[in-house]
Amino acid sequence: MTAVLAVAATHLYRGAALRPLTRTPDPPAEILVEFSDGVAVPARLLPGLRLEVAAHVTAKGTRIPAKAWALGTDPARPGALKATARLD
C-alpha cells in the first residue's frame, strides 16, 4: 500500500499542513500527495524530511512544476507535517 499525505489546498506552500492518511514510511519512500481538489501526485520522501513532488496539473488546469520542500513536524497537529521551506 502506498503512503498518502493529504494537503487541505490545491498546492503546497510554506506553512501548508500535510496530514498522513496512512502510516508515514521511513525515508526514502515513494508516496502520494493528495490535494484538496482530489489530484493525487507521486512524490518521494527523502531523509532529512525532504519531499520531492512531481510536476502536475490541478483539477482546474493550473500547471504546477516539480518542486522540493523541507518538511517539519507540526506541534499544533500531532502526527502531521508541514512544509517549512521550498528547496528549489
C-alpha positions in Angstrom: 0.0 0.0 0.0 1.3 3.4 -1.0 1.6 6.0 1.8 -0.6 9.1 1.3 -0.1 12.6 2.7 -3.2 14.9 2.3 -3.0 18.6 1.8 -6.0 20.9 2.5 -5.1 23.1 -0.5 -4.6 22.6 -4.2 -0.8 23.2 -4.0 1.9 23.2 -1.4 3.2 26.5 0.1 5.3 27.4 3.1 3.3 26.5 6.2 0.9 24.1 4.5 0.0 21.1 6.7 0.3 17.5 5.4 -1.8 15.0 7.2 -0.9 11.4 6.9 -3.8 9.2 5.6 -1.7 6.1 6.1 1.4 5.3 8.2 4.2 7.6 7.0 7.0 5.3 5.9 10.7 5.8 6.8 12.5 7.7 4.1 13.5 7.1 1.4 10.0 6.2 0.2 7.7 6.7 -2.8 4.4 8.2 -1.6 1.4 10.1 -2.9 0.5 13.7 -2.0 -3.3 14.1 -2.3 -4.5 17.7 -2.7 -7.9 19.1 -1.8 -9.1 19.1 -5.4 -8.7 15.3 -5.5 -5.5 15.3 -7.5 -3.0 12.7 -6.2 0.6 13.3 -7.2 3.6 11.0 -6.9 6.3 12.2 -4.6 9.5 11.0 -2.8 10.0 11.4 0.9 13.8 11.6 1.5 16.0 11.5 4.6 16.0 14.8 6.5 12.3 15.3 5.8 12.8 16.4 2.3 9.8 16.0 -0.1 10.1 16.0 -3.8 6.7 16.4 -5.6 6.3 15.6 -9.3 5.0 18.2 -11.8 1.2 18.0 -12.0 -1.9 19.8 -13.1 -4.6 20.9 -10.7 -8.2 19.9 -11.2 -8.8 23.4 -12.7 -5.9 23.0 -15.1 -3.2 25.0 -13.4 0.2 23.6 -14.2 2.5 23.1 -11.1 6.1 22.4 -11.8 8.1 19.8 -9.8 9.2 21.2 -6.5 11.2 20.1 -3.5 10.2 21.0 0.0 11.7 20.8 3.5 9.2 19.4 6.0 8.9 19.7 9.7 6.7 18.4 12.4 3.6 20.4 13.2 3.2 20.8 17.0 -0.4 22.0 16.5 -1.3 18.7 14.8 0.2 15.6 16.3 1.4 13.2 13.6 1.1 15.9 10.9 3.9 17.5 9.0 4.2 21.0 7.5 6.1 22.5 4.6 8.7 24.7 6.1 10.7 25.9 3.0 10.8 25.4 -0.7 14.2 23.9 -1.7 14.4 24.7 -5.4 
